[in-house]
Amino acid sequence: MSIFARPHYTSDATEFLTQLKKDKPQLEAQQVAGRALLWDKAVNYEAQAEAAQARVPQKPYVYQTNN
């Protein structure tokens, strides 16, 4: 057993989240649905490769004119 282990201690944040999940059991399903809506997308690798090939290199000093 570690000297730093506190087996009977739970933080206020952990207690809050545990109680919140008990009060709202649909919360985790809503989180998964929200993540799927914004982040879980299919990646189009062909479009990414085309964009990388079409990229124009930036000049070392952006504001310099071609004069």
Secondary structure, 3 states (H helix, E strand, C coil): CCCCCCCCCCCHHHHHHHHHHHHCCCHHHHHHHHHHHHCCCCCCHHHHHHHHHHCCCCCCCCCCCCC
